[in-house]
Amino acid sequence: MRKKYHELSLAKKFSLTSIGFFFLTILVLTVLIQFLYEKSVLNITSESYKEKFEIVSDNSQSILENSGKIAKVILTDEAIQNWFLQDSEESADQLKYKMQVEKRLDYLDALYPDKQYSSISVFDSYGHMVNSNSIRSEASKYEQFFNIIKENYNVKWLDLYEVSLGDYEKNGIGYIRYYRDYDSGLIKGYVLIEYQSPLLINNFAHIRYGETGSYLIADTDGNKKIENDQDVSGNISEEEYFQWAEDNKKGGKVFRIDGKRYLVTASVIPTLDWLMIGLTPVNELTKAGKAMTQIIYVVGIIAALISTFFSLRVSHSVTKPLIYLTDTMKKFGKGDLSVRVPVLYEDEIGILSEEFNKMSEQIRQLVDLVYREQRAKRKSELAALQAQINPHFLYNTLNSVSSLIKMNCPDEAFIMIQAIGTFYRTSLSDGKTLIPLEQEITNIENYIKIQKVRYGNKIEYEIDIENEILQEWIVKLTLQPLIENSIYHGIKEMRGKGIIRIKGWKEKNKVFIQVSDNGLGIPEEKLEELFSKDYREKGSAFGLFNIQQRLQIYFGKEYGLTVESKLSQGTKATVCIPVDFKREEDRKCGYSL
């Protein structure tokens, strides 16, 4: 074979060599493109699923966390507590309180018109029951829950998919909470908040990827709950993809299911300990890539045939583009996405080069798109942090104004309304994020005025700010949450008068603003949790984590918030910001203030 090759003419040798080279190059290029394309598509799909899972998980958590608030409203209602404390014998008082309980539940139904829950059932310790309006006609079905709730009163969440109760055939989940009489220490009542599957499905439907993708919801034992917007049953604990999903709740992995390759992605709903699993056929994701592969094969075959006839004449014109193409592919493989193959001739190699240029440009645009999406996501997160103003503050303040008017105290009501208007005008500040410290001080003065109307002489405050720092820039609504924390977590529950001191001074190239109080203080074991992303303070408009994030995003890691506290002695929160800080548009940070 070697002897025959040496006996061939140079043209034939070149032709055979070039044909072999073309076929090898095309094969390598096709495999590489197919591999990179499939990997890129799978990564993008996994990231897309990850974002969808995060949104659905956040929405689910929000709905589920709201059940605790609803249950608290129910269990702290005086009429409901009185009903719980009645004897087992039916009486006029018991009937009166039962009717009041029904009215309270009807009020809650009206308060949540978007149906954040399916139904509410309230039981006393004797098994007497009151239902929300939507299920009163089915009361007999819900009486069966009493024994289950009584036996599982320490369980917060009841999986209704796994409950079998006579003629009760609904699927979903239930939130359980009990009421304990503080005088006797006995449990006197229970609340069951029901979330039926249509409500859950409406939340999970967004997981599906495109028209061919599917999803399923299952518990950690592999019991299926929902699949593709339908209630289902069955167990998948033995499936390989489920075992992977249970241990790996990040990214995605390809599995062969029923003879087909699927991209499997997974996430978890922490409160319910349920798994969300996305299943997308790989062949549908890579359909466009197969067409590109076929085009490359066709182009390669044509180029190989032409080179056989014109190899001697066009050896130079063929080898030169190939060298360019090879060098460019090496740079491209090393991560230089800006490289382009110069198209010297309009032949097959030129076509191949153009296709490669198009592909590299598409990949570069894709990388740019992912980068822009990440930046947009970050800006959205910043906007979300900025927008977390507690609606309960406005609601409670307006209630206070209403009470003052009813008590014929127009002067106090006028002061409070004027303070509210100034407070929210300053808070909005034409959509700006950075405002002068002087404006922030004005904002907290109006906030304290509002609180003083509500709490009277229980709150006193002192402000001592050096004049030279009043025009320094600060992220708006930085100090107000600290004042709010001092009132609600330090002073509100203490005996005697509470004093809040706001002090501001300058040291070298830094400005310090300190908010201190003589309140109850914070236990040492909780100080480390204050800046945790998962820490939530019930009475705060902003978490301390959010304040820290915003300060460090705008000013840098060396600035931010520190908290010191001693039990029964009070708390000090100190904010550190830079002197002579320039606005971010001057610093070309890229965010609009």
C-alpha positions in Angstrom: 0.0 0.0 0.0 2.8 2.4 0.9 4.6 1.4 -2.4 1.6 2.2 -4.5 1.2 5.5 -2.7 4.8 6.5 -3.5 4.3 5.6 -7.1 1.4 8.0 -7.5 1.9 11.4 -9.0 2.2 14.5 -6.8 -1.2 15.7 -7.9 -2.8 12.5 -6.9 -0.9 12.4 -3.6 -2.0 16.0 -2.9 -5.6 15.1 -3.9 -5.7 12.1 -1.7 -4.1 13.9 1.1 -6.3 16.9 0.8 -9.4 14.7 0.6 -8.4 12.8 3.7 -7.6 16.1 5.5 -10.9 17.6 4.5 -12.9 14.6 5.7 -10.9 14.5 9.0 -11.3 18.3 9.5 -15.0 18.2 8.8 -15.5 15.2 11.1 -13.6 16.9 14.0 -15.4 20.2 13.3 -18.8 18.5 13.2 -18.2 16.5 16.4 -16.8 19.6 18.1 -19.7 21.8 17.1 -22.2 19.2 18.0 -20.6 18.7 21.4 -20.3 22.4 22.1 -23.8 23.2 20.8 -25.4 20.4 22.8 -23.4 21.4 25.9 -24.3 25.1 25.4 -28.0 24.4 24.8 -28.2 22.1 27.9 -26.4 24.7 30.0 -28.7 27.5 28.9 -31.8 25.3 29.5 -30.5 24.3 32.9 -30.0 28.0 33.8 -33.5 28.8 32.5 -35.0 26.0 34.6 -33.0 27.3 37.6 -34.5 30.8 37.2 -38.0 29.3 36.8 -37.5 27.1 39.9 -36.3 30.1 41.9 -39.3 32.1 40.9 -41.8 29.2 41.6 -40.0 28.3 44.9 -40.1 32.0 46.0 -43.8 32.2 45.1 -44.6 28.9 46.9 -42.6 30.0 50.0 -44.5 33.4 50.0 -47.9 31.6 49.8 -46.9 29.1 52.5 -45.4 31.7 54.8 -48.6 33.7 54.5 -50.5 30.8 56.1 -48.7 31.5 59.4 -49.8 35.1 59.3 -53.4 34.1 58.5 -53.4 31.5 61.3 -52.0 34.1 63.7 -54.8 36.5 62.8 -57.4 33.8 63.5 -55.9 32.6 66.8 -55.5 36.1 68.2 -59.1 37.1 67.4 -61.0 37.7 70.7 -64.2 36.2 69.4 -62.5 33.0 68.1 -60.7 32.7 71.5 -64.0 33.0 73.4 -65.5 30.3 71.2 -62.6 28.0 71.9 -63.0 28.5 75.7 -66.8 27.6 75.7 -67.9 24.3 77.2 -68.8 21.3 75.1 -72.5 21.8 75.9 -74.4 23.9 73.3 -75.5 27.3 74.7 -76.6 30.7 73.5 -73.2 32.1 74.1 -71.6 29.3 72.2 -74.0 29.9 69.2 -73.3 33.7 69.4 -69.5 33.2 69.3 -69.8 30.6 66.6 -71.6 33.2 64.4 -68.9 35.7 65.2 -66.3 33.2 64.1 -68.1 32.7 60.8 -68.1 36.5 60.2 -64.3 36.6 60.9 -63.7 33.8 58.3 -65.9 35.6 55.8 -63.9 38.8 56.4 -60.7 36.9 55.7 -62.2 35.5 52.4 -63.0 39.1 51.4 -59.5 40.2 52.4 -57.9 37.7 50.0 -59.8 38.1 46.7 -57.0 36.5 44.8 -57.6 33.3 46.6 -54.2 32.8 48.4 -55.8 29.8 50.1 -58.7 27.3 49.3 -60.5 27.1 52.6 -60.2 27.6 56.4 -61.6 25.3 59.1 -61.6 26.1 62.8 -62.1 23.4 65.4 -62.5 23.7 69.2 -61.2 20.9 71.4 -64.5 19.1 71.5 -64.7 18.7 67.7 -67.1 21.6 67.0 -66.2 23.1 63.6 -66.7 26.4 61.7 -65.7 26.6 58.0 -65.1 29.4 55.6 -68.0 30.2 53.2 -66.5 28.3 50.3 -66.8 24.9 52.0 -69.8 25.3 54.4 -71.9 23.2 52.2 -69.4 20.4 52.5 -68.9 20.7 56.3 -69.5 17.0 56.9 -66.5 16.1 54.8 -64.2 18.3 56.9 -65.4 17.0 60.2 -63.3 13.9 59.5 -60.2 16.0 59.8 -60.6 16.6 63.5 -59.1 13.4 64.8 -56.2 13.7 62.3 -55.5 17.3 63.3 -55.7 16.4 67.0 -53.2 13.5 66.6 -50.8 15.6 64.4 -51.1 19.0 66.1 -47.3 19.3 66.2 -47.1 18.9 62.4 -47.3 22.2 60.5 -48.0 20.8 57.1 -50.4 17.9 56.3 -50.0 16.2 52.9 -53.6 15.8 51.7 -52.4 13.8 48.7 -51.6 11.0 51.2 -54.7 11.4 53.3 -57.6 9.0 52.8 -60.9 10.2 54.5 -64.1 8.7 53.4 -65.8 10.9 50.8 -63.1 13.6 51.0 -61.4 13.3 47.6 -59.5 16.5 47.2 -55.7 16.8 46.8 -53.5 19.5 48.2 -51.8 20.5 51.4 -53.1 21.7 54.7 -51.5 24.1 57.3 -52.2 23.1 61.0 -51.9 25.4 64.0 -53.2 24.9 67.5 -54.4 27.4 70.2 -53.3 26.8 73.8 -55.1 28.5 76.7 -52.4 30.4 78.7 -54.3 30.0 82.0 -54.8 26.2 81.9 -52.0 25.3 79.5 -54.4 23.1 77.5 -55.0 23.1 73.8 -58.4 24.6 73.2 -58.6 24.8 69.4 -57.1 24.2 66.0 -56.9 25.9 62.6 -56.7 24.1 59.2 -55.9 26.2 56.2 -56.4 24.2 53.0 -54.5 24.7 49.7 -56.2 22.5 47.0 -54.2 21.3 44.0 -55.7 23.8 41.4 -54.1 26.6 43.5 -50.8 24.7 43.6 -50.9 23.8 39.9 -51.4 27.4 39.0 -48.1 28.2 40.7 -46.2 25.2 39.3 -47.4 25.5 35.7 -44.6 28.0 34.9 -42.0 25.3 35.3 -42.7 23.6 32.0 -40.0 24.5 29.4 -41.5 25.1 25.9 -44.1 22.8 24.3 -42.1 19.5 24.7 -40.9 19.9 28.2 -42.7 18.4 31.2 -42.4 18.6 35.0 -43.5 16.7 38.1 -43.7 17.4 41.8 -42.9 14.7 44.3 -42.0 14.3 47.9 -38.7 13.0 49.2 -40.0 9.5 49.3 -40.7 9.6 45.6 -44.5 9.8 45.9 -45.7 11.9 42.9 -48.2 14.7 43.5 -48.5 16.7 40.3 -47.3 16.1 36.7 -47.9 18.4 33.8 -50.7 20.3 35.5 -52.5 17.1 36.5 -52.9 15.4 39.9 -51.1 12.0 39.7 -50.1 9.1 41.9 -47.3 6.6 41.9 -43.8 6.3 43.2 -40.5 7.1 41.4 -38.1 6.5 44.2 -36.3 3.7 42.3 -35.8 5.9 39.2 -32.2 6.9 38.7 -33.0 10.5 37.9 -35.1 10.9 41.0 -32.2 9.6 43.2 -29.9 12.2 41.5 -32.5 15.0 41.9 -32.9 14.2 45.6 -29.1 14.6 46.2 -28.3 17.3 43.6 -30.6 20.2 43.5 -28.4 22.4 41.3 -27.7 22.4 37.6 -28.9 19.6 35.3 -28.0 16.1 34.1 -28.9 14.0 31.1 -30.7 10.7 31.8 -32.1 8.0 29.5 -35.8 7.5 30.4 -38.0 5.1 28.5 -35.3 4.9 25.8 -35.0 8.7 25.3 -32.5 11.1 26.5 -33.9 13.8 28.9 -32.3 16.8 30.5 -33.3 16.6 34.2 -33.2 19.6 36.4 -34.4 19.8 40.0 -35.0 22.1 42.9 -36.7 21.9 46.3 -39.5 23.7 48.1 -38.0 23.8 51.6 -41.2 24.3 53.7 -42.9 21.2 52.2 -39.7 19.3 51.5 -41.1 18.6 48.0 -39.0 18.2 44.8 -39.7 20.1 41.6 -38.2 18.1 38.6 -38.1 19.4 35.0 -37.8 16.9 32.1 -36.9 18.1 28.6 -36.1 15.8 25.6 -32.5 16.4 24.5 -33.3 15.7 20.8 -35.8 18.6 20.8 -33.3 20.9 22.3 -30.6 20.0 19.7 -32.8 19.8 16.7 -31.3 23.0 15.2 -27.8 21.7 15.8 -28.5 18.5 13.7 -29.4 20.6 10.7 -26.2 22.6 11.1 -24.2 19.3 11.3 -25.8 18.1 8.0 -25.0 21.4 6.3 -21.3 21.0 7.4 -21.2 17.5 6.0 -22.6 18.6 2.7 -20.3 21.5 2.4 -17.3 19.2 3.3 -18.2 16.6 0.7 -18.5 19.2 -2.0 -15.2 20.8 -1.0 -13.5 17.4 -1.0 -14.8 16.6 -4.6 -13.7 19.9 -6.0 -10.3 19.6 -4.4 -9.7 16.3 -6.2 -10.0 18.0 -9.6 -8.2 21.2 -8.9 -5.7 20.3 -6.2 -2.6 21.0 -8.3 -3.8 24.4 -9.6 -5.4 25.6 -6.4 -3.0 24.0 -3.9 -2.0 27.4 -2.6 -5.5 28.8 -2.5 -6.7 25.7 -0.6 -3.9 25.4 1.9 -3.8 29.1 2.8 -7.5 29.3 3.9 -7.1 26.0 5.7 -4.2 27.4 7.7 -6.2 30.4 8.6 -9.1 28.3 9.6 -7.0 26.0 11.7 -5.3 28.9 13.5 -8.6 30.6 14.1 -10.2 27.5 15.5 -7.3 27.1 17.9 -7.8 30.6 19.2 -11.5 30.1 19.4 -11.0 26.9 21.3 -8.9 28.8 23.8 -11.7 31.2 24.5 -11.1 34.1 22.1 -14.6 34.6 20.8 -13.6 37.8 18.8 -11.6 35.9 16.2 -12.8 35.7 12.6 -11.7 33.6 9.6 -10.7 35.9 6.7 -12.6 34.8 3.6 -10.1 35.0 0.8 -12.0 33.2 -1.9 -15.7 32.3 -2.6 -15.0 28.6 -2.7 -16.0 25.7 -0.4 -13.4 26.7 2.2 -14.7 30.3 2.0 -18.2 29.0 2.6 -17.0 26.9 5.5 -15.2 30.0 6.9 -18.3 32.1 6.6 -20.4 29.5 8.4 -17.7 29.3 11.2 -17.8 33.1 11.5 -21.6 33.1 11.7 -21.4 30.4 14.4 -18.7 32.2 16.4 -20.7 35.4 16.2 -23.8 33.7 17.4 -21.9 32.2 20.3 -20.4 35.6 21.1 -23.9 37.2 21.0 -25.2 34.4 23.2 -22.4 35.1 25.8 -23.2 38.8 25.6 -26.9 38.1 26.1 -26.2 36.0 29.2 -24.0 38.7 30.6 -26.7 41.4 30.0 -29.3 39.2 31.5 -27.2 38.7 34.6 -26.6 42.5 34.9 -30.4 43.1 34.4 -31.1 40.5 37.1 -28.7 42.2 39.5 -30.3 45.6 38.8 -33.7 44.0 39.5 -32.4 42.7 42.8 -31.2 46.1 43.7 -34.6 47.6 42.8 -36.3 44.9 44.9 -34.1 45.7 47.9 -34.9 49.4 47.5 -38.7 48.8 47.1 -39.2 46.8 50.3 -41.3 49.5 52.2 -43.5 47.9 54.8 -47.2 48.4 53.8 -48.2 47.6 57.3 -46.6 50.9 58.5 -48.9 52.9 56.2 -51.9 50.8 57.1 -51.3 51.1 60.8 -50.6 54.9 60.5 -53.8 55.6 58.6 -55.7 53.6 61.2 -54.1 55.8 63.9 -55.2 58.9 61.9 -58.7 57.5 61.6 -58.8 56.8 65.4 -57.6 60.4 66.2 -60.4 61.9 64.0 -63.0 59.7 65.6 -61.7 60.8 69.1 -62.1 64.5 67.9 -58.3 65.2 68.0 -58.0 67.1 64.7 -54.7 68.8 65.7 -52.9 65.5 66.3 -54.4 64.0 63.2 -53.2 67.0 61.1 -49.7 66.6 62.6 -49.7 62.9 61.7 -51.0 63.4 58.2 -48.4 66.1 57.5 -45.6 63.9 58.8 -46.9 61.0 56.7 -46.9 63.1 53.5 -43.4 64.5 54.2 -42.1 61.0 55.1 -43.3 59.3 51.8 -42.3 62.3 49.7 -38.8 62.1 51.1 -38.8 58.2 50.7 -39.7 58.5 47.1 -37.2 61.3 46.4 -38.0 61.4 42.6 -36.8 57.8 42.2 -33.3 58.6 43.4 -31.3 56.2 45.5 -28.7 58.5 47.0 -29.9 61.5 48.9 -28.1 64.1 51.2 -27.8 63.0 54.9 -29.8 66.1 55.8 -32.8 64.8 53.8 -32.5 61.4 55.5 -32.5 63.0 58.9 -35.6 65.0 58.0 -37.2 61.7 56.9 -36.5 60.0 60.3 -37.7 63.0 62.2 -41.1 62.7 60.4 -41.1 59.0 61.0 -40.5 59.5 64.8 -43.2 62.2 64.8 -45.7 59.6 63.5 -44.6 57.0 66.1 -44.8 59.6 68.9 -48.4 60.2 68.0 -49.0 56.5 68.3 -47.0 55.8 71.4 -47.2 59.2 73.2 -44.5 60.0 75.8 -43.1 56.4 75.7 -40.6 57.5 73.0 -38.1 60.4 73.2 -35.4 61.1 70.8 -32.2 63.2 70.5 -30.4 64.1 67.2 -26.8 65.3 67.3 -25.4 65.6 63.8 -22.3 67.6 62.9 -23.3 70.3 60.3 -20.3 69.6 58.0 -21.7 66.1 57.2 -25.3 67.1 56.4 -24.6 67.3 52.7 -22.8 63.9 52.4 -24.6 61.3 50.3 -26.3 58.3 51.9 -28.5 55.5 50.5 -32.1 56.6 51.3 -34.1 54.7 53.9 -30.9 53.5 55.7 -31.7 55.0 59.1 -35.5 54.7 59.1 -35.4 50.8 59.4 -32.9 51.2 62.3 -35.3 53.6 64.1 -38.1 51.1 63.4 -36.1 48.2 64.9 -35.3 50.3 68.0 -39.0 51.0 68.5 -40.5 47.6 67.8 -37.8 45.4 69.1 -36.2 47.5 71.8 -38.6 50.0 73.3 -42.1 48.8 72.6 -42.1 45.9 75.0 -40.0 47.6 77.7 -41.3 49.3 80.8 -40.7 53.0 81.2 -39.7 55.6 78.7 -37.5 54.7 75.6 -34.9 57.1 74.3 -33.5 57.0 70.8 -30.3 58.9 70.1 -29.1 59.7 66.6 -25.5 60.9 66.4 -23.4 61.7 63.4 -19.7 62.7 63.1 -16.8 62.6 60.7 -13.5 60.8 61.2 -10.8 61.3 58.5 -12.4 60.2 55.2 -15.4 58.4 56.8 -18.8 59.5 58.1 -20.4 57.6 61.0 -24.1 57.8 61.9 -25.1 55.9 65.1 -28.6 55.0 66.2 -28.8 53.9 69.8 -31.6 53.1 72.2 -32.0 52.0 75.9 -34.3 49.2 75.0 -34.3 45.4 75.7 -31.2 44.6 73.7 -30.4 41.6 71.5 -29.2 38.2 72.8 -25.6 37.5 71.9 -26.4 34.3 70.0 -28.7 36.3 67.7 -26.3 39.0 66.8 -24.5 36.8 64.2 -27.9 35.9 62.6 -28.9 39.6 62.0 -27.0 39.9 58.8 -28.0 36.5 57.4 -29.8 36.5 54.1 -32.4 34.1 55.5 -33.1 36.1 58.7 -36.5 37.8 58.7 -37.6 40.3 61.3 -41.4 40.4 61.6 -41.5 44.1 62.5 -39.0 45.5 60.2 -39.6 47.2 56.8 -36.0 46.3 55.9 -33.9 43.5 57.1 -30.4 44.4 58.4 -29.0 42.2 55.6 -30.7 44.4 53.0 -29.3 47.6 54.5 -25.8 46.1 54.6 -26.2 44.9 51.0 -27.3 48.3 49.6 -24.5 50.2 51.5 -21.8 47.9 50.3 -23.1 47.8 46.7 -22.9 51.6 46.4 -20.0 52.4 48.7 -17.8 49.3 48.8 -17.0 46.4 51.2 -15.1 48.7 53.7 -18.4 50.5 54.5 -21.7 49.3 55.9 -23.5 48.6 59.1 -22.3 47.2 62.5 -24.5 46.4 65.5 -23.6 46.2 69.2 -26.1 45.2 71.9 -26.4 44.2 75.5 -29.4 42.6 77.1 -31.5 45.1 79.2 -29.0 47.9 78.3 -29.9 48.7 74.7 -28.6 48.5 71.1 -26.2 50.6 69.0 -26.3 50.4 65.2 -23.6 52.3 63.4 -23.6 53.2 59.7 -20.3 54.0 58.0 -20.2 55.9 54.7 -17.5 57.7 52.7 -16.8 61.4 52.7 -17.3 63.4 49.4 -18.8 60.4 47.7 -19.5 61.2 44.0 -22.7 60.0 42.3 -22.5 56.8 40.5 -23.1 58.2 37.0 -19.9 60.2 37.5 -18.1 57.1 38.5 -19.5 55.2 35.5 -20.8 52.4 37.7 -23.5 51.7 35.2 -26.5 52.0 37.5 -29.0 54.9 37.4 -29.6 56.7 40.7 
